[in-house]
Amino acid sequence: MNILAIGAHPDDIELQCAGTLARYAAAGHKIFIAVATNGNVGSPTHTREEIAAIRHDEQRASCAVIGAELIWMDFDDEWLMNDRPTRTRFIDAIRQADPDVMFIHGPTDYHPDHRISGQVAEDARIPASVRLVETTLPYIKRIPHMFHMDNPAGVDFEPEVYVDITPVIETKTEMLLSHRSQNDWLQALFGEEATLKNLMFTNAKARGLKAGYDYAEGFREVKTFPRTGSFELLPGYGV
């Protein structure tokens, strides 16, 4: 299968669903990671151009861990809008990946870029398969099934299903730690304990506790017409 995860910023995917992507990759599926914004405001020291280049390199390094293909949309951080250019670019991202399964941000996330990214991705799902919706890429022949990934720290998100990421927790950690500049940014804002690793492990352990695993990632199915899949598309479901 082709698997597409769309995140608003570099490191979003790693925090919320990289373990699940790692399990798909280990099973031989093709992984695409699409990042909407370039992270060009996330630094206490660098210029916008410098930090955008750094975060692009970090995202490529993360993708390389599981052999994922990066789709870099390059919108400005904190200024993602639900408009025609954005939707067109998201449609092309979906067409490039031609996914069976998609993971997107949910509507209760705290960050506007996250919420807008998720809404645009959901709205682009069907147009990506419509022949007369013309973009730079040809339309796809299937409509992917979608899941909302968890919110940061699990705030205001109640999973319907869990994926056991215990076997790939080291892989998820390696991907996340590729984002060194974001880790520095969090510590500059919130103190030494505010690390990406701490944030990730706290939520992965909490979700695992509820699911009966050491570590887990939680998801909700996007309830929209047409329903083109089920929870059985998730790695390890029902095992």
ZANU-574946 format. One record per residue: x, y, z of N, C-alpha, C, CB in turn. Coordinates in steps of 0.2 Angstrom, whole numbers, plus 2048, in hexadecimal, padded with zeros to 3 digits. Glycine has a CB too. Layout:
N
XYZXYZXYZXYZ;...
//
This chain:
239
8047FA8008008008008048068007FB800806;80180C7FE8048127FF8018168058038177F8;80681980980381C80F80682380F806818815;80182881080382F8108018328177FF83280B;80683581A80483982080684081F809837826;80184582080284C81F8028508257FC84F81A;80785382780885782D80985E82B80E854831;80786383080886A82F80F86C82F80486E834;81386983381A86B83481F86683481B86F83B;82586783382A86283482A86083C831864833;82A85983D82A85684382385484682D85A849;81D85784281685584481584D843811859840;81784B83D81684483C81A83F841818842835;82084184282483D84782183D84D82B840847;81E84285081B84285781583E857819849859;81183E85180A83B85280983584E80584084F;80D83384980B82C84681182984380682D841;81882B84581E82884281E82184382482C844;81C81F84981C81884B81881384681A817852;81281684580E812840811812839807815840;81481883781781883181D81383081981F82F;82081283682680E83682480783682A80F83D;81E80583981B7FE8388197FD8318167FD83D;81680282E81480182781B800822810807824;8208048248268038208297FC82182B809822;8297FA82782C7F48288297EE82582C7F2830;8227EF82381E7EA82081F7EA8188177EA822;8237EF8168247F080F81F7F580B8237E980C;81B7F980F8177FE80B81B80480A811800810;81980880581C80E80381981480781B8107FB;81E81880A81C81D80F81E82480C82081D815;81982980C81A83080A818834810815831804;81D83981181C83E81781B84581382183D81C;81584881481484E81181485381780E84F80D;81885981681985E81B81686581882085F81E;81186881B80E86E81881287481880786F81B;81587581E81987B81F82087A82081687F825;82487F81F82B87E82082F87F82682F88281A;82B88182B82D88283283288883383187C834;83088D82F83589382E834898834834896827;83089783983089B83F83389884582989E840;83589284583688E84B83D88E84D83488784A;84089484E84789485084889B85584C89484B;84C89A85A84D8A085E8538A485B84F89E865;8578A185785D8A485485E8A584D8638A0857;85B8A084985C8A08428578A583E85B89983F;8598A78388558AA83484F8A68318588AE82E;84A8A882E8458A482B8478A082683F8A9828;84C8A282284F89E81C85389981F8538A3817;85789A82485C89582785889082A86089982C;85389182E84F88C83284B88882D84B88F838;84888B82884588782384988282084188B81E;84F88481E85487F81B85687982085A883818;85787B82685987682B85387182C85B87A832;84D87482D84886F82E84686B828841873830;84786D82284786981C84C86381C84886D816;85286581E85786081F85585B82485E863820;85385D82A85185982F84B85482D84F85D835;84685782984185382784384D82283B857824;84884F81E84A84A81984E84481D84F84D814;85284682285584182685083D82A85A84582C;84B83F82C84683B83084383682B840840833;84183982583E83582084282F81E83C83981A;84983081E84E82B81C84E82582085582E81B;84C82682784C82182C84881B82984A824832;84281D82783D81782483D81781D837818828;84181B81984081B81283A81E80F84181480F;83882381383282781183382C80B82E82A817;82F82D80783083280282D83980582C8317FB;83183E80582E84580782B84980283484980A;82584C80482285180082285780481A84E7FE;82585C80182786280582386880282E864805;81D86A80581986F80281B87680381286E805;81F87880882387E80881F88480A82787F802;81988380D81588980F81888C81580E887810;81789381681A89681C81789382381989E81C;81B89282881989082E81489583181F88E833;80F89383580A89783880589B83480E89C83C;80689A82D80289E8287FF8998238068A3825;7FD8938257FA88E8217F28908207FA887823;7F089181A7E98938197E588E8157E989A815;7DF88E8167DA88A8127D888D80C7D4887817;7DC88E8077DB8918017DC88D7FB7DF898801;7DB8907F57DC88C7EF7E38897EE7D98907E9;7E888E7EF7EF88B7EE7F18867F27F48917EE;7EF8867F97F08817FE7ED87B7FC7EE883805;7E687B7FA7E38757F97E58727F27DB8767F7;7E78767ED7EA8737E77F186F7E97EC8797E2;7F58727ED7FB86F7EF7FA8687F38008737F3;7F58687F77F38627FB7F185D7F67EE864800;7EC85F7F17EA85A7EC7F08577E97E585D7E7;7F585B7E77FB8587E37FF8537E87FF85E7E1;7FF8557EE8038507F37FF84A7F38038547FA;7F884A7F37F58437F47F68407ED7ED8457F5;7F58437E77F68407E17FD83D7E07F58457DB;8028417E380983E7E380A8387E680E8437E5;8078377EC8078317F080282C7EE8068337F8;7FD82D7EB7F88297E97F68247EF7FA8257E3;7F48267F57F48227FB7EE81D7FB7F5826801;7EF8187FF7EA8148017E78168087EC80C802;7EC81980C7EA81B8127EE8228147ED816818;7EA8268177ED82D8197EC82E8207E9833815;7F18328237F183482A7F183C82A7F683182E;7EC83F82D7EC84682D7EB8498347E7849828;7EC84F8357EA85383C7E285383D7ED85A83C;7E08538437D98538447D785A8467D884F84A;7D085B8467CD8618477CE86484E7C6861845;7D08608537D086385A7D786585C7CD85E85F;7DC8658577E38668597E486E85B7E7865853;7E986F85F7E98768627EC87B85D7EE876868;7F08788587F387D8537EF87E84D7FA87A852;7EF88584B7EB8868457EE88383F7EA88E844;7F488383E7F78808387F58788387FF880838;7F587583E7F386E83E7EC86D83C7F486B845;7E887183F7E087083D7DF8728367DC875841;7E28778337E187982C7E48738287E487F82B;7EA8718297ED86B8257E88658257F4869828;7E686482B7E185E82B7DB85F8277DF85C832;7D88658277D28668247D386781C7CF86D826;7D986A81A7DA86A8137DC8638107E086F812;7DF85F8147E18588127DA8548117E5855817;7D68558167CF8518157CB85480F7CB85281C;7CB85B80E7C885D8097CB85C8027C7865809;7D185A8027D58597FB7D48517FA7DC85B7FC;7D284D7FE7D28467FD7CE8447F77CF843803;7C88467F67C48447F07C68487EA7BC8467F2;7C784F7EA7C98527E47CF84F7E17CA8597E6;7D484C7E57DA8497E27D88447DD7DE8467E8;7D28417DE7D083B7D97CB83E7D47CC8367DD;7CA8447D37C68477CE7C98497C87C184D7D1;7C88467C37CC8487BC7CC84F7BA7C98447B7;7C68537BB7C68597B97C885F7BE7BF85B7B7;7CA85C7C47CE8607C97D58607C67CD85E7D0;7D78657C37DE8657BF7E38697C37DD8697B8;7E88657C57EE8687C87F48667C47EF8657CF;7FA8667C78008647C380185D7C38068677C7;7FD8597C67FE8517C67F784E7C480084E7CD;7F78487C17F18457BF7ED8437C57F28407BA;7E68427C47E28407C97E48387CB7DB8407C7;7E28367D17E382F7D37DD82C7D27E682F7DA;7DD8257D27D88217D17D481E7D77DA81B7CC;7D781F7DD7D481D7E37D38237E87D88177E6;7CF8227ED7CE8277F27D18247F87C68297F3;7D58277FB7D98248017D48248077DF827803;7D681F80C7D281F8127D68238177D1818815;7D382781C7D682C8207D582A8277D483381E;7DB82C82B7DB82C8327DD8338357DF826835;7DA83583A7DD83B83E7E28388437D783E842;7E883B8437ED8398487EC83D84E7F483A845;7F083B8537EF83E85A7F184585A7F383A85F;7EE84985F7F08508607F78508657EB854864;7FB8558648018558697FF85487080485C868;80285087380184E87A7FA84B87B80285587F;7F78498767F08468777EB84A8797F184087B;7EC8518797E785687C7E18568777EA85D87C;7DB85587A7D48558777D48508717D385C874;7D784A8727D684586C7D583F8707DD845868;7D083B86E7CE8358717CE82F86B7C7835874;7D482B86B7D58278657CF8218657DB823866;7CE81F85F7C981A85E7CD81385D7C581B858;7D381485B7D780E85A7DF80F85C7D680B853;7E280A85D7E980B85F7EE80785B7EA80A867;7F48098597F98058567FE80485B7FB80884F;8007FE85C8067FC86080C7FE85D8067F4862;81080386081680585D81C80386181680D85C;81B7FE8668217FC86A8267F986681E7F786F;8257F586082B7F285D82F7F78598287ED858;82C7FD85882F80385483180985882B80484D;83080985E83180F86283881286183080E869;83D80E86084481185F84481485884980B85F;84181185384081584C83D81B84D83D810847;83781B85083382285183882785582D820855;83B82585A84082985D84582C859843826863;84882885584D82A85084B82F84B85082484C;84582E84984283384484083984783B830841;83E83984D83C83F85184284385383883E857;84884085584E84385785184685185283F85A;84F84584B85284884585184F84584F84583E;84B85184984985884984C85C84F841859849;85385D84E85786085485586785585E85F852;85486B84F85287285084C873854852875849;84786F85384087085684186E85D83B86B853;84586985F84686786684A86D86984B861866;84E87186685287786984C87C86A857879864;84887D86584388286683E88186B83F88285F;83C87B86C83787987283B87B879835872872;84187987984587A88084688188184B876880;84788587B84888C87C84189087F84A890875;83C88D87C83589087E83388D88583088E879;83488788783088488C83588189282C87F88A;83C88189084087E89584387789383D87D89C;84887589784C86F89684886989585186E89B;84286889983F86289983A86289383A86289F;83986788F83586788983886588383286F888;83985E88383C85B87D83785887984285787F;83985787383585386E83484C871837853867;83A84987383A84287683584187C841840877;83584688083184688682A84688483384B88B;82884B88082184C87D81F84587A821851878;82384287682183C87282083687782683B86D;82583587B82482F87F81F83088482B82E883;81D83688781883688C81183488881783E88E;81083788280A83587F80A82E87D809839879;80F82B87A81082487880E81F87D816823874;81182188381081D88980981D88B81581F88F;80682388B7FF82488D7FA8208897FD82B88E;7FB8218827F781D87E7F881687E7F881F876;7FE81487F80080C8807FC80A88680780B881;7FC80D88C7F980B8927F180A8917FA810897;7EE80E88D7E780D88B7E68078877E4813888;7EB8068827EA80187D7ED7FA87F7ED803877;7F17FA8857F47F38877FB7F28847EF7EE885;7FE7F78818047F787E8097FB8828047F9877;8107FA8818157FE88481480588181C7FB883;81480687B81380C87780E80B87281A80E875;80A81087180581086B8048178687FE80D86E;8018178627FE81D85F7F781C85E80281F859;7F382285F7EC82285F7E98258597E9824865;7E48238567E18268507D98268517E382284A;7D682A84C7CF82A84B7CE8298447CC83084E;7C98268427C782583B7C482B8397C381F83A;7C582E8337C28348307BB83182D7C683782A;7B68338307AF83182E7AC8358297AA831835;7AE8348237AC83881D7AA8338177B183D81B;7A68358137A483180D7A983280879D83380B;7AB82D8047AA8268057AE8238097AA8227FE;7AC81E80D7B081A8117B481580D7AC817817;7BA81680C7BE8118087C380C80B7C2816803;7C280C8127C68078167C480681C7CE80A816;7C88048217C68028287CC80282C7C27FC828;7CB8018337D18008377D57FB8357CE7FF83E;7D37F68327D77F08307DD7F382B7D37EB82C;7DD7F98297E37FB8257E97FD8297E1801821;7E77FE8307ED8008347F17FA8367EA80283B;7F87FB8377FC7F58387FB7F283F8047F7838;7FA7EB83E7F97E78447F27E78477FD7EA84A;7ED7EA8437E77EB8467E47E48477E27EF841;7E17E284D7DD7DC84E7E27D68507DA7DA848;7E97D88507EE7D38527EE7D28597F47D484F;
//
